[in-house]
Amino acid sequence: MILISGATGNVGGELLRQLRSEGEAVRALTRDPARAKLPADVEVVKGDLGAPGSLTKALAGARALFLMMSGNEAAVLAEAARAGVRRVVLLSSVAVETRPESLIGRVHRDAERAVEESGLEWTILRPGQFASNTRSWGAQLAAGDVVRTPFARVGLPAIHTGDIAAVARVALTREGHAGAVHSLTGPQAITPVEQVAAIGRVTGRALRHEEITPERAKEAMSAHMPADIVEATLEFLGSPTVAETRPLPTVETVTGKPARTFEEWARDNAEAFR
Ligand SMILES: NC(=O)c1ccc[n+]([C@@H]2O[C@H](COP(=O)([O-])OP(=O)(O)OC[C@H]3O[C@@H](n4cnc5c(N)ncnc54)[C@H](OP(=O)(O)O)[C@@H]3O)[C@@H](O)[C@H]2O)c1
């Protein structure tokens, strides 16, 4: 049985679907089963990565764990090892290698270190920008046909969250990925202007992009994100390193299927923008 943390989220949700369609036994971890909105026949267990003592029931009988970052990895992994878990796949971030001194780089590297020292068989995934970040445009698109973002023409190889999940699925269920660090991107760099156009095509809406200043974006983001995360995110979006803009072949190397484009992600998730 595989325990999936983040099963109500973008990557964990896709992973749950993929593992179930392969016939794997899975269990979904959530802090709030009442809000989880997962299919009725999914085993959903309440637990909080921030309180490892709450994970006993979720970990019982699990042989593998898909782990979201929580800042509490050492204690979570000690619980997992006690429960008999043998394999862990961590969702980390490309920032560990492209900007190791940044807040995002440091917290993910701490999580990776705990995984490496856990004594379990481990695999680390380091994705770059998620295609699903554009879900944050949902409110603007519900209110009208204009999406306002900064850095209109800065392109990043946004990754389909289903492709991150596919790499996780392979690492969790096949041999040959123990001790591997997989850096992951989508197949091509795409700008916010191009993302808005792609969402317009898949939804049949006449959408427009309007560029705003980083200062204005900062104000809007600060309403629902801590200031240091806002700073780090704007830095990443506005001034990517060369490595952050380059597509990598890893998705295809690991899964045997080419990485999907942003437009494919938008088509698969079009209901978020209608
Ligand atoms: N967005 C990006 O561009 C990007 C790039 C690189 C790496 N990442 C990594 O990916 C992560 C986000 O992944 P995502 O988009 O798939 O997630 P998401 O959709 O934002 O959802 C977060 C998930 O984490 C679970 N969770 C949060 N805190 C928890 C806790 N204390 N105990 C148990 N579960 C907890 C939530 O479950 P419940 O609410 O149901 O409990 C939810 O399923 C980031 O945090 C970062 O580490 C993101």
The ligand as a Gaussian input file, in Angstrom:
#p B3LYP/6-31G(d) Opt

LIG

0 1
 N        4.103000      25.525000      -7.449000
 C        5.303000      25.414000      -7.979000
 O        5.618000      26.045000      -9.009000
 C        6.320000      24.489000      -7.334000
 C        7.588000      24.362000      -7.908000
 C        8.503000      23.475000      -7.338000
 C        8.143000      22.727000      -6.217000
 N        6.901000      22.881000      -5.653000
 C        6.552000      22.058000      -4.459000
 O        5.237000      21.544000      -4.625000
 C        4.463000      21.840000      -3.473000
 C        2.999000      22.040000      -3.856000
 O        2.501000      20.870000      -4.493000
 P        0.991000      20.827000      -5.017000
 O        0.775000      21.999000      -5.922000
 O        0.729000      19.474000      -5.531000
 O        0.195000      21.053000      -3.658000
 P       -1.127000      21.912000      -3.433000
 O       -2.078000      21.661000      -4.562000
 O       -0.715000      23.287000      -3.079000
 O       -1.734000      21.231000      -2.138000
 C       -1.042000      21.127000      -0.928000
 C       -1.248000      19.697000      -0.430000
 O       -0.428000      19.487000       0.719000
 C       -1.217000      18.936000       1.752000
 N       -0.691000      19.437000       3.039000
 C       -0.288000      20.704000       3.315000
 N        0.122000      20.777000       4.596000
 C       -0.037000      19.542000       5.133000
 C        0.186000      18.991000       6.410000
 N        0.671000      19.728000       7.423000
 N       -0.097000      17.675000       6.623000
 C       -0.608000      16.908000       5.618000
 N       -0.833000      17.371000       4.373000
 C       -0.563000      18.676000       4.133000
 C       -2.628000      19.434000       1.508000
 O       -3.526000      18.484000       2.058000
 P       -4.807000      18.849000       2.960000
 O       -5.075000      20.324000       2.799000
 O       -5.904000      17.987000       2.369000
 O       -4.428000      18.437000       4.340000
 C       -2.699000      19.450000      -0.017000
 O       -3.067000      18.180000      -0.527000
 C        5.098000      23.106000      -2.875000
 O        4.817000      23.203000      -1.497000
 C        6.566000      22.873000      -3.160000
 O        7.119000      22.076000      -2.129000
 C        5.988000      23.743000      -6.195000

